[in-house]
Amino acid sequence: MGVSLNKRKGERGVVLIMALLIVVLVTTVVVSVSWRFGLAMARNENRWHGSQARAYMEGAEQLARKALFDDLMETGPVDHLNELWAQMAEPLPTDEGWIRGTIEDAHGRINLNNLVRQTNQPQQGGGAIKEPWEMLNSTQRLFVRLLQTIELEEGPITYQAAMELVDAIQDWLDPDDQISGYGGAEGDFYRDMDPPYPITNGPMTNVSELSLIKGMTPQLYERLLPLVIVLPYGEKMNVNTLKPEILRGFNRRGLTLPLTEEEGSRLDNERRSAQEGFRSVDEFFSGPEANVLIGQDAEKDILDVASRYFLFNAETLVGEQVRRSKTLLFRGQLDGKNHVHVIRRSDANF
């Protein structure tokens, strides 16, 4: 009897353990299926919201293209910051949140591809080799002055450091293997980096290339990012839409220092007072402040009052996420007709 009773108790124990194992197994399966179902739903929702966001941003992009086209047709080629396209747009409500877009004149920034001289050979005149400053082109002189307005943690950028950085950019862009000045660097320098990477020896295709150049630090790159752009070589800056910080980079050709902060503010205020923008570059430099501070001896050859490239920045709230996109637009003639078309789209920088 005792043996039979113990046997029954053992069988009940085995059955209980098996039942517990079955419960654990079923629970695991249910949790796994539930988790996978939730993940699949989240992915589908994310795809759906992504599709909606793209549709909203493409619609906003079409509106931006129309605004730029209408501006050219109705007001002519002169572009300035008081035109309709340049006004900050308020968020527009949508069924899922809101959509907002802004247009920025890409010619209001320094075109990095213009930071290259067409020859890297020492120039002679009257039997004497020109000074390094005299060998710089107009955009390079502007950039050297602009760099000296930037203060980093270790202090302001010196004239010598700015010149060396321009030398390095020159070597990145020019097609030869000759090192420029004291700060230049060709392929051998970059092949010795860890990790190594190739030098372009040609025009930049993206602003991010600037971060790879000898002498460029992460802090300086972040400070320069909103002030520079990559456009085809030769595209000029628009004096009506220039970033205020860049205005300090203009001075008399022979002067290596930038305008002071107070002088730059005076120049910017004078520009803003022109409600219809300046109709020519000479008109800007003939203004009372510009004439006193700089006069006609300035880098006027890199300036214009008309623009062809524009940056469109869009952001939209769909669901609980804000999504952003950037588009580089070109406004000009195609097959003899005026058009505004997309050059490329990106989530990064141009």
C-alpha positions in Angstrom: 0.0 0.0 0.0 2.8 2.4 0.9 4.6 1.7 -2.3 1.5 2.2 -4.4 0.8 5.5 -2.6 4.3 6.8 -3.2 4.0 5.8 -6.8 0.8 7.8 -7.2 2.4 10.8 -5.6 5.4 10.5 -8.0 3.1 10.3 -11.0 1.1 13.4 -9.8 4.5 15.2 -9.4 5.5 14.3 -13.0 2.1 15.4 -14.3 2.4 18.7 -12.5 5.9 19.4 -13.8 4.7 18.6 -17.4 1.8 20.9 -16.9 4.0 23.7 -15.8 6.4 23.1 -18.7 3.4 23.2 -21.1 2.2 26.5 -19.5 5.7 28.0 -19.8 6.0 26.8 -23.5 2.6 28.2 -24.4 3.4 31.5 -22.6 6.7 31.8 -24.5 5.0 31.1 -27.8 2.3 33.7 -27.1 4.8 36.3 -26.0 6.9 35.7 -29.1 4.0 35.8 -31.4 2.7 38.9 -29.7 6.1 40.6 -29.9 6.5 39.7 -33.6 3.0 40.9 -34.3 3.6 44.2 -32.5 7.0 44.7 -34.4 5.3 44.0 -37.7 2.5 46.5 -36.9 5.1 49.1 -35.9 7.1 48.5 -39.1 3.9 48.8 -41.2 2.9 52.0 -39.3 6.4 53.4 -39.8 6.3 52.6 -43.6 2.8 54.2 -43.8 3.9 57.3 -42.0 7.1 57.5 -44.1 5.0 57.3 -47.3 2.7 60.0 -46.0 5.6 62.2 -45.0 7.2 61.8 -48.4 4.0 62.8 -50.1 3.6 65.9 -48.0 7.2 67.0 -48.5 7.0 66.4 -52.3 3.9 68.5 -52.4 5.7 71.3 -50.4 8.6 70.9 -52.8 6.3 71.5 -55.8 4.9 74.6 -54.1 8.5 75.9 -53.6 9.3 75.3 -57.3 6.2 77.2 -58.3 7.1 80.1 -55.9 10.6 80.4 -57.5 9.2 80.2 -61.0 6.5 82.8 -60.4 9.1 85.1 -58.8 11.3 85.0 -61.9 8.4 85.6 -64.2 6.8 88.4 -62.1 9.7 90.3 -60.6 12.7 89.6 -62.8 16.1 88.1 -62.2 17.1 90.2 -59.2 16.7 88.2 -55.9 16.7 89.6 -52.4 15.4 88.6 -48.9 12.2 90.7 -49.0 10.7 88.6 -51.8 7.9 86.2 -51.1 10.0 83.0 -51.5 12.4 84.1 -48.8 9.8 84.6 -46.1 9.6 82.1 -43.2 6.7 79.8 -43.7 4.3 79.1 -40.9 3.5 75.4 -40.3 0.4 74.3 -42.2 -1.9 71.7 -40.5 -2.4 68.3 -42.1 -4.6 65.3 -41.2 -1.7 63.8 -39.3 0.2 66.8 -38.0 1.8 69.7 -39.9 4.1 70.5 -42.8 6.5 73.4 -43.1 9.1 74.5 -45.8 11.6 77.2 -46.2 13.6 78.4 -49.2 17.2 79.6 -48.9 19.3 81.2 -51.6 22.3 78.9 -52.1 24.2 81.9 -53.4 24.1 83.4 -50.0 26.9 81.0 -49.0 30.5 80.6 -50.1 30.9 78.2 -52.9 33.7 75.9 -51.8 34.5 75.0 -55.4 35.6 78.6 -56.0 38.4 78.2 -53.4 40.9 77.2 -56.1 43.2 79.2 -58.3 43.4 78.2 -61.9 47.2 77.8 -61.7 49.4 76.8 -58.8 52.6 78.2 -60.2 54.3 81.2 -58.6 53.5 84.3 -60.6 56.2 86.9 -61.3 55.8 90.5 -62.1 58.6 93.1 -62.5 61.1 90.4 -61.7 59.7 89.7 -58.2 57.6 86.8 -57.0 54.2 87.9 -55.7 53.4 87.7 -52.0 51.1 84.8 -51.0 48.2 87.1 -50.4 48.5 88.5 -53.9 48.3 85.0 -55.4 44.9 84.3 -53.8 41.8 84.7 -55.9 38.9 86.8 -54.6 37.0 83.9 -53.0 40.1 82.7 -51.2 40.8 86.2 -49.8 37.2 86.4 -48.6 37.5 83.0 -47.0 40.8 83.9 -45.2 39.1 87.0 -43.7 36.0 85.0 -42.7 38.1 82.4 -40.9 39.6 85.1 -38.8 36.2 86.1 -37.5 35.7 82.6 -36.0 36.7 82.0 -32.4 37.3 78.4 -31.3 37.9 77.0 -27.8 41.6 77.6 -28.2 41.1 81.2 -29.4 40.5 83.0 -32.7 41.8 81.7 -36.0 45.0 83.5 -37.0 45.9 84.8 -40.4 48.6 82.2 -40.8 46.3 79.3 -39.8 43.7 80.6 -42.3 46.2 80.9 -45.1 47.4 77.3 -44.4 43.8 76.0 -44.5 43.3 77.7 -47.9 46.5 76.1 -49.1 45.1 72.7 -48.1 41.8 73.3 -49.8 43.6 74.5 -52.9 45.5 71.2 -53.1 42.3 69.2 -52.6 40.6 70.9 -55.5 43.4 71.4 -58.0 44.4 68.6 -60.4 48.1 68.7 -59.8 50.4 67.0 -57.2 52.3 70.1 -56.2 52.0 71.2 -52.6 50.8 74.8 -52.1 52.4 77.1 -49.6 53.1 76.0 -46.0 49.8 74.3 -45.3 49.1 72.4 -48.5 48.7 68.6 -48.7 48.6 66.2 -51.6 47.8 62.5 -52.0 50.8 61.3 -49.9 49.5 63.1 -46.8 46.1 61.5 -46.9 47.4 58.1 -47.7 49.3 58.2 -44.4 46.2 58.9 -42.4 44.6 56.3 -40.2 42.4 55.2 -42.0 43.9 56.4 -45.3 41.6 58.0 -47.9 42.1 59.4 -51.5 42.3 63.1 -52.3 39.7 64.4 -54.8 42.1 66.5 -57.0 38.9 68.0 -58.5 35.7 69.8 -57.6 33.9 68.8 -54.4 30.5 67.1 -54.7 29.5 67.4 -51.1 30.2 69.8 -48.2 31.3 66.9 -46.1 34.5 66.7 -48.0 35.6 69.9 -46.2 35.8 67.9 -43.0 38.5 65.6 -44.5 40.9 68.4 -45.4 44.2 68.9 -43.5 43.8 71.5 -40.7 40.0 71.2 -40.5 38.7 70.4 -37.0 35.2 69.1 -36.1 34.5 72.4 -34.2 35.6 74.6 -37.1 33.7 72.4 -39.6 30.5 72.8 -37.5 31.0 76.6 -37.5 31.5 76.8 -41.2 28.7 74.4 -42.2 25.9 77.0 -42.4 28.1 79.4 -44.3 29.4 77.2 -47.2 27.9 75.2 -50.1 29.1 73.1 -53.0 28.0 74.5 -56.4 29.6 74.3 -59.9 32.8 76.3 -60.2 32.2 79.9 -61.1 28.8 80.4 -59.5 28.9 83.8 -57.8 27.4 84.9 -54.5 24.4 87.1 -54.3 25.2 90.4 -52.4 21.5 90.7 -51.5 21.2 87.4 -49.8 24.7 86.9 -48.3 24.8 85.5 -44.7 25.6 88.5 -42.4 28.7 86.6 -41.1 30.1 86.5 -44.6 29.8 90.3 -45.1 32.6 90.8 -42.6 34.9 88.9 -45.0 34.8 91.8 -47.5 37.4 94.5 -47.2 39.7 96.5 -49.4 41.7 94.0 -51.6 45.0 94.7 -50.0 43.8 94.2 -46.4 44.1 90.8 -44.8 41.9 91.5 -41.8 38.1 91.2 -41.8 35.7 94.0 -40.8 35.0 94.4 -37.1 31.8 93.0 -35.7 30.4 96.6 -35.4 31.4 97.4 -39.0 29.8 94.2 -40.3 26.6 95.1 -38.5 26.6 98.5 -40.1 27.1 97.0 -43.5 24.3 94.4 -42.9 21.9 97.1 -41.7 22.5 99.2 -44.8 21.8 96.1 -47.0 18.6 95.3 -45.1 17.4 98.9 -45.6 17.2 98.3 -49.4 13.6 97.0 -49.5 13.7 96.1 -53.1 17.3 94.8 -53.0 20.3 96.3 -54.8 19.9 96.2 -58.6 23.6 95.9 -59.1 26.8 95.1 -57.2 28.1 98.6 -57.8 24.9 100.0 -56.2 25.7 98.1 -53.0 29.3 99.3 -52.8 28.2 102.8 -53.5 26.0 102.9 -50.4 27.2 105.3 -47.6 28.4 102.6 -45.2 29.9 100.3 -47.9 31.6 103.2 -49.6 33.3 104.3 -46.4 34.2 100.9 -45.1 35.3 99.3 -48.3 34.9 101.6 -51.3 35.1 100.3 -54.8 38.3 98.4 -54.1 36.6 95.1 -53.1 36.2 91.6 -54.5 33.2 92.6 -56.6 34.0 90.0 -59.3 32.6 87.2 -57.1 29.3 88.9 -56.5 26.0 89.2 -58.4 22.4 90.2 -57.6 20.7 87.2 -59.3 20.6 83.6 -58.2 20.1 80.2 -59.9 20.5 77.6 -57.1 18.2 77.4 -54.0 17.9 75.1 -51.0 14.5 73.9 -50.0 14.2 72.6 -46.4 11.0 70.7 -45.5 9.9 69.1 -42.3 6.6 67.4 -41.4 5.0 65.8 -38.4 3.3 62.5 -39.1 2.4 60.3 -36.3 4.8 61.1 -33.5 7.9 61.7 -35.6 9.2 64.8 -37.3 10.8 64.0 -40.7 13.0 66.3 -42.6 14.4 66.5 -46.2 16.6 68.9 -48.2 16.4 69.6 -51.9 18.8 71.5 -54.1 16.8 73.3 -56.8 18.1 74.9 -60.0 16.2 77.8 -61.7 17.2 78.6 -65.2 16.6 77.9 -68.8 16.2 74.4 -70.3 15.5 74.0 -74.0 15.1 77.7 -74.2 12.4 77.9 -71.5 12.6 78.9 -67.9 12.3 75.9 -65.5 12.8 75.1 -61.8 13.9 71.5 -61.4 15.4 69.3 -58.7 19.2 68.7 -58.8 19.2 66.3 -55.9 17.6 65.4 -52.6 19.4 64.6 -49.3 19.0 64.2 -45.6 22.5 65.5 -45.1 24.2 68.7 -46.4 25.0 70.0 -49.9 
